[in-house]
Amino acid sequence: MKNAYKLLVMVSLFAFAKAYAQNNTSYWQQHVDYEMEIDMNVNNYQYDGKQKLVYTNNSPETLDRVYYHLYFNAFQPGSEMDVRSRNIADPDGRVKDRISKLGPDEIGFIKVNSLTQDGKKLNYEVAGTVLEVQLAAPIAPGASTTFNMDFKGQVPVQIRRSGRNNKEGVALSMTQWYPKMAEYDFEGWHAHPYIAREFHSVWGDFDVKITIDENYTVGGTGYLQDPEDMGHGYAGTSMKPGKNAKRGKLQWHFKAPNVHDFTWAADPEYVHDVIMGENDTELHFFYKNKESIKANWKKLQPMTADLLAFYNKHVGTYPYKQYSVIQGGDGGMEYAMSTLITGERKFGSLFGVTAHEMAHTWFQFLLASNEAKHEWMDEGFTSYISALAENELTGGDNPNPVAGSYRGYYYLVKSGKEQPQTTHADRYNENMPYSIAAYSKGAVFLAQLGYVIGEDNLKKTLKKYFDDFAFKHPTPNDIKRTAEKVSGMELDWYLTDWTQTTNTIDYGITSVEADGNKTKVTLTRKGLMPMPIDLYVDMADGSQKSYYMPLRMMRAEKPNPTPNINREQLADWPWTNPTYTFTIDAPISKVKMMKIDPTSKMADIDQTDNVWENK
């Protein structure tokens, strides 16, 4: 009896452990609250900083260490970013070997002078752009702890994203400028070194005070606090020096709720304009006081409001009351509640880059996927939605606004250099296959998903994805599961083949022949990635008909995408079968032409055999 009882207990414990193991990825995310004060010296580009960081461990694990990112350390000769740039076959033109040539007063750095946990001094080690910290006391699940840090930074010469005195003369582009807690999630720590790619950060509230020369205007993440006390014109207001003014300096105090980054820029020549966007959102614009760019920046403003309304409608409502477009940086890069963009551009470029970077607010700064591991989710989804926005807002009538992304993807396939989209952003062999996989192939993922599940279902998928995962860290499985719930289809095959392999799609019409008073058609799958097939037929009498061959493992069918054309749904096509034959209920003399997917939204790499004409 005693042994039987022991066996029962062991079985029960095993069952419990198994149940826990199967559910150990129930969603949770860490939380940070930052309070920071920095004093910037605009003459030597150094700043002294104090940081108070309250870290809440919402994970089910006890943590005995933490990691910080020290991004500015990348801008030093011999850094991992420097070495990688000098060894990759196609280096970024902005970087090349420039880091290796920086002098001591041109490099970037973040030096930690002291660090405590709940008042206890900590041991830490700087490993390039990562600070490795052993805790004085473990952080239990559900517990919070407070870190206090004194640090010193030097702003590097503008090379990549961050820096001073960029090519357009903007004094300070302050991105990734502070010691930033690394993210810990269901996969563990993400303390990746900074090699010039993308980011993954912890959600939290930011309270930041920036003391800087009184002649500088500052813009960036968050809401400016007590502007009437600052002694500097802001948001179109005229103010007198107040209680926060120091000798020759002013303090700018910003608060940003529930974001995962904080960025700012400053320049003594900034013009600052404000217009109102949808839902009483203030749209701020900071740009250099140059006549040559003023007209374009004025023209940009109402169109930025149009962009806000478009993304609100097609993805989800922007939850903050402010967004800033700021001249700075070295191209265009998205940040929390703001973007930095070089401003001396033709208007089409200025609007296009703003459309892309602003869309990142939804696909990364609200739907905060891990950019380092799933870069195609933020860059690709952003490229998709911004292409639609640009097409509509500029009066375009392109039936496939993402056609350029398809062309990029086809170029990548033909190059022979494609790597799976599951490749870490830093681990691509070259920059070209990274860029096309992230931007173009990522955009095609969504556009082609519309082909698979139907355009209306894709629209519903994007909105449900936002509703379910805003302010979280969604993964590739989350967008797939969302599309499945909306469409009723099984889509694991789509996510697997498109993102985890370099399998390609290639179908063709290989035979059309008379079969008595009917016409027998044979299609062939030549690529390894399967797809459902839409075939449209033009008859000699001017009528049209479509034939739909669902992929069997979808376990469902999409609605007729062209209700004005009669569709015949055929038997499922099992992916293992290389050919598929069916008959058209008309003699071949009555068939004028047929084409696989006239929309070209199925990414068939060779479309020369997708059309048959009766000659």
PyMOL commands that set and color helices and strands:
alter all, ss='L'
color gray80, all
select helices_A, chain A and resi 2-22+71-74+80-87+99-101+227-229+278-280+291-314+347-359+375-393+403-415+425-427+431-453+455-469+476-487+492-500+552-554+588-590
alter helices_A, ss='H'
color red, helices_A
select strands_A, chain A and resi 31-41+46-56+63-69+109-117+120-121+123-127+130-139+144-154+163-164+172-174+180-181+183-185+188-190+204-213+217-220+223-224+249-259+264-267+270-277+281-288+322-327+332-335+338-341+507-515+518-525+533-539+544-549+566-569+579-584+591-596+611-613
alter strands_A, ss='S'
color yellow, strands_A
deselect
rebuild
show_as cartoon
